[in-house]
Amino acid sequence: MIPLQYYQQELNAGRIQPDERQRPVVEKLNLIYQELTAREKSKKASLTKLFFRKKPVKGLYLWGNVGIGKTFLMDCFYHCLEIPKLRLHFHQFMLRMHEELKKIQGKKNPLALIAKKISQTTSVICFDEFFVSDIADAMILGELFFHLFKNGVTLVTSSNIPPDLLYKDGLQRERFLPAIELIKKNTDIVHLHSKVDYRQQHIRQSGVYYTPLDEASEHKMENAFIHFSQGATVLYDAISIYQRDIAIIKQAGSVIWFDFEIICGRPRSQNDYLALAQSYHTIMIQNLRHIHADENDLILSFIYLVDILYDAHCRLIISSSVLPQGIYTGNKTQQPFQRTLSRLIEMQSENYVYPETIGKMLTDL
């Protein structure tokens, strides 16, 4: 099945709504699919294998507001591909790259070696949520992309911002500019316009975000903990992640409860949050507050945490002094926060993780 057929199938089944702005994107992805498929067939002929490996198919950089269907459109494309492929959230990919760099530390041209290794098993890489905020990522992306494209790897990615605004105002941004130029050269830049946030349509709130911080919210948090831990033994000792202790309120079974300042206000890596997502199905956070415009590290930590838990389909239960829309009102990190806000609202829905009966039960807590 080709992407156009898959998209039409979802329309006919009523699983998505008709949106005339999406069809040109699907058609573009369909062309990329056809070119990749044709190249893969041609590579099977030994005389042309090297040529086609070195000549990448031009990919796609799809950007636009949150919740407008970018991820679904990539799903259509990725689902239909029958060639070596890789799909990751962008920050997960970068974590892998830094881990690979550690493994081959001291070797000459390490990024060239990593790109070559990727190209031997992958013809196309699909990124969700391309967003660069970490200087360590920014410093290696130019060279990494150069070698990936040189080895014939195609890039298809979604983002909330156009390429020219990636890593805007970041430290040593001039060293990141070659990465932007490579993206523009090797992908078609498409802006998906839509004012509809599909994530927030038809959401029935299940009651897992409690505000304000009062006795009623405390009661609801306690009841949620009791319900989801299902009678497991309650522990209060700090947990250890990567040989570092993290204080907790308590944990039981696959439920763990943190204070906001502990889980986001202290230096944390994305690996810490990935480890949490792999170990617990329900994360509880108390005392979330408004994050000020100058608290850039704090808002980035919160964004990483929510995004990782969302990707892992973990439950997130929060008590806060502010509504979700009031968590962050600064400008510098507003675009990525809007994506996180959309996800945070979706994570309150019964359809996200909770069965309908659980959603009803939580509403009554």
C-alpha positions in Angstrom: 0.0 0.0 0.0 1.3 3.5 -0.9 0.9 6.5 1.4 -1.9 8.0 -0.6 -3.9 4.8 -0.3 -3.2 4.5 3.4 -4.3 8.1 3.9 -7.5 7.5 2.0 -8.2 4.3 3.9 -8.0 6.3 7.2 -10.4 8.9 5.8 -12.9 6.3 4.6 -12.8 4.6 8.0 -13.5 7.9 9.7 -10.4 7.8 11.8 -9.3 11.2 10.6 -11.1 14.3 9.3 -10.8 15.6 5.8 -8.3 18.4 5.5 -7.5 19.8 2.1 -4.2 21.2 3.5 -2.9 17.8 4.2 -3.4 16.2 0.8 -0.5 18.0 -1.0 1.8 16.8 1.8 0.6 13.2 1.4 1.2 13.5 -2.4 4.7 14.8 -1.7 5.4 11.9 0.7 4.0 9.5 -1.9 6.6 10.7 -4.5 9.4 10.3 -1.9 8.1 6.8 -1.2 8.1 5.9 -4.9 11.6 7.2 -5.4 13.0 5.4 -2.4 11.3 2.2 -3.4 12.6 2.5 -7.0 16.1 3.2 -5.7 16.0 0.2 -3.4 15.1 -2.1 -6.3 17.9 -0.6 -8.4 20.4 -1.1 -5.7 19.9 -4.9 -5.9 21.8 -4.8 -9.2 25.5 -4.9 -8.2 26.6 -2.5 -10.9 24.4 0.3 -9.6 24.4 -0.4 -5.9 27.2 2.0 -5.1 25.8 4.8 -7.2 22.4 4.7 -5.7 23.8 4.4 -2.2 25.7 7.7 -2.7 22.8 9.6 -4.2 20.1 10.3 -1.7 16.5 10.8 -2.5 15.5 14.3 -1.5 13.5 14.2 1.7 11.0 16.4 3.5 11.1 19.0 6.3 7.4 19.4 7.4 6.8 22.2 9.8 3.8 23.9 11.3 1.8 24.5 14.5 1.2 21.7 17.1 -1.5 19.1 16.7 -2.2 19.7 13.0 -1.4 16.2 11.8 2.3 16.2 11.1 3.0 13.1 13.0 0.1 11.3 11.5 1.2 12.2 7.9 4.6 10.8 8.8 2.9 7.6 10.1 1.3 7.2 6.7 4.7 7.4 5.0 6.6 5.2 7.5 3.9 2.6 7.7 4.0 2.0 4.0 7.8 1.9 3.6 9.2 -1.6 2.9 12.9 -0.6 2.9 15.4 -0.3 5.7 14.1 2.6 7.8 14.5 4.2 11.2 12.0 6.4 13.1 12.8 8.2 16.3 11.9 11.3 18.3 14.7 13.7 17.5 16.0 13.9 21.1 16.2 10.1 21.3 18.2 10.0 18.1 20.7 12.5 19.5 21.0 10.5 22.7 22.0 7.6 20.6 24.5 9.7 18.7 26.2 10.8 21.9 26.3 7.3 23.2 27.9 6.1 19.9 30.5 8.9 20.2 31.5 7.7 23.6 32.0 4.2 22.3 34.4 5.2 19.6 36.1 8.0 21.6 39.6 8.6 20.3 39.0 7.3 16.8 39.5 9.5 13.7 36.4 11.1 12.1 34.0 9.5 14.5 30.9 11.2 13.0 31.8 9.8 9.6 32.1 6.4 11.1 28.7 6.7 12.8 27.0 7.9 9.7 28.5 5.1 7.6 27.3 2.6 10.2 23.7 4.0 10.0 23.7 4.1 6.2 24.5 0.3 6.1 21.2 -0.5 7.8 19.0 2.5 7.1 17.9 4.2 3.8 15.6 6.7 5.4 15.4 8.4 8.8 12.2 9.9 10.1 12.4 12.4 12.9 9.5 13.5 15.1 9.7 17.0 16.5 13.0 18.4 15.2 14.0 21.0 17.7 17.6 21.9 18.8 18.2 23.5 22.2 21.3 21.7 23.4 24.7 23.1 22.3 26.2 19.6 22.4 23.6 18.5 19.7 24.1 21.7 17.7 27.9 21.3 17.5 27.7 17.9 15.8 24.7 18.0 13.6 26.4 19.8 10.7 29.1 17.2 10.3 26.7 14.3 11.1 24.2 15.4 8.4 27.0 15.9 5.9 28.1 12.3 6.2 24.5 10.9 6.4 23.6 12.6 3.1 26.9 11.7 1.6 26.1 8.1 2.3 22.7 8.3 0.7 20.5 8.5 3.7 17.2 10.3 3.2 15.7 12.6 5.9 12.0 13.1 6.5 11.2 15.1 9.6 8.5 17.2 11.3 9.1 20.4 13.3 7.2 23.3 14.8 9.6 25.8 13.3 11.2 26.5 9.9 14.8 25.4 9.4 16.1 29.0 9.5 14.9 29.4 13.1 16.4 26.2 14.4 18.7 26.8 17.4 17.9 30.6 17.2 19.9 32.6 19.7 21.8 29.5 20.7 25.4 29.6 21.8 27.9 29.4 18.9 25.0 29.2 16.5 27.3 30.0 13.6 28.7 26.5 13.9 25.1 25.1 13.5 24.4 27.1 10.3 25.9 24.4 8.0 23.4 21.9 9.4 20.6 24.3 8.3 22.0 24.6 4.8 22.3 20.9 4.5 18.7 20.4 5.6 17.5 23.0 3.0 19.6 21.4 0.3 18.5 17.8 0.9 14.9 18.2 1.9 11.9 20.0 0.5 10.7 22.6 3.1 6.9 22.4 3.4 4.8 24.6 5.8 1.5 22.9 6.8 -1.0 25.6 7.6 -3.9 24.8 9.9 -5.6 26.4 12.9 -7.1 23.2 14.1 -5.3 21.2 16.9 -6.6 17.7 16.3 -5.2 16.5 19.6 -7.6 18.7 21.5 -10.7 17.8 19.5 -13.1 15.3 21.2 -11.0 15.1 24.3 -13.0 14.1 27.4 -11.0 15.1 30.4 -10.2 12.4 32.9 -9.1 14.6 35.8 -5.4 14.1 36.2 -4.3 17.7 36.5 -5.3 19.3 39.8 -5.3 23.0 40.5 -5.0 25.1 42.6 -2.7 23.6 45.2 -5.1 23.1 48.1 -6.4 20.4 50.3 -8.8 19.1 47.6 -5.9 18.6 45.2 -3.8 16.8 47.8 -6.8 14.5 48.4 -7.1 13.8 44.7 -3.4 13.1 44.3 -3.5 10.6 47.2 -6.5 8.8 45.8 -4.9 8.6 42.4 -1.8 7.1 44.0 -3.8 4.5 45.9 -5.8 3.6 42.8 -3.0 3.2 40.3 -0.6 1.5 42.8 -3.2 -1.2 43.4 -2.2 -2.1 46.9 1.6 -2.5 46.2 4.0 -1.9 49.0 4.7 1.9 49.5 8.4 2.9 49.6 9.8 6.3 50.5 13.6 5.9 49.9 15.3 7.8 47.1 15.7 6.0 43.8 19.0 5.7 41.9 19.3 6.4 38.2 22.7 6.1 36.6 24.3 6.0 40.1 22.7 9.2 41.2 20.0 9.4 43.9 16.8 11.2 43.2 14.5 12.0 46.2 10.9 11.0 45.9 7.6 11.6 47.8 6.9 7.9 47.5 6.5 5.0 45.1 4.5 1.7 44.9 4.5 -0.8 42.2 4.8 1.1 38.9 3.7 4.4 40.3 6.2 7.0 41.5 5.6 10.5 43.0 8.0 13.5 42.8 8.1 17.1 43.8 8.4 19.3 40.7 11.6 21.1 41.9 13.3 17.8 42.4 12.4 16.1 39.1 12.8 19.2 36.9 14.6 21.8 39.0 17.8 19.9 39.5 20.2 18.9 36.7 18.6 16.0 34.8 19.5 14.4 31.5 17.0 13.1 29.0 18.4 9.6 29.8 17.1 10.1 33.4 13.6 10.7 32.1 13.8 7.8 29.6 14.8 5.5 32.5 11.8 6.7 34.4 9.5 6.0 31.5 10.9 2.5 31.1 10.4 1.7 34.8 7.1 3.3 35.8 3.7 3.5 34.0 2.4 6.4 36.1 4.5 9.5 37.1 3.0 11.9 39.6 4.3 15.4 40.1 3.3 17.8 42.8 3.8 21.6 43.2 4.2 22.4 39.5 4.3 26.2 39.2 4.7 29.0 36.7 8.1 28.8 35.1 9.6 32.3 34.6 11.0 33.5 31.2 14.6 33.4 32.5 14.3 29.8 33.8 15.3 28.3 30.5 16.9 25.2 31.9 13.8 24.5 33.9 11.3 24.8 31.1 13.5 22.7 28.8 13.6 19.9 31.5 9.8 20.0 31.8 9.5 19.9 28.0 11.8 16.9 27.8 10.0 15.1 30.6 6.5 15.5 29.1 7.7 14.6 25.6 9.4 11.4 26.8 6.5 10.3 29.0 4.1 11.1 26.1 6.1 9.0 23.6 6.2 6.1 26.2 2.4 6.4 26.8 3.0 6.9 30.5 0.3 8.4 32.7 1.2 11.8 34.1 -0.7 13.1 37.1 0.0 16.7 38.3 -0.9 19.1 41.0 -0.2 22.7 40.1 -0.6 26.3 41.2 -1.4 27.2 37.6 -3.5 25.9 34.7 -1.5 24.2 31.9 -1.6 27.4 29.7 0.0 29.4 32.5 3.0 27.1 33.1 5.2 29.1 30.8 4.5 32.5 29.1 8.1 33.4 28.0 9.0 33.9 24.4 12.4 32.1 24.0 11.1 28.5 24.3 7.4 29.2 23.5 7.3 27.2 20.3 8.5 23.9 21.7 6.4 24.6 24.8 3.2 24.9 22.6 3.8 21.3 21.4 4.3 20.1 25.0 1.2 22.0 26.1 -0.8 20.3 23.4 0.5 16.9 24.5 0.0 17.7 28.2 -3.7 18.4 27.4 -4.0 15.2 25.4 -2.5 13.3 28.3 -5.4 14.4 30.4 -7.9 12.6 28.0 -9.5 9.3 28.7 -8.4 8.2 25.2 -4.7 8.7 26.0 -3.9 5.9 28.4 -6.9 5.5 30.6 -9.8 3.1 30.0 -13.1 4.9 30.2 -14.0 3.5 33.6 -10.7 4.8 35.0 -11.4 8.2 33.6 -14.8 8.3 35.2 -13.4 7.1 38.5 -10.7 9.9 38.5 -13.2 12.6 37.8 -14.9 11.7 41.1 -11.7 11.6 43.2 
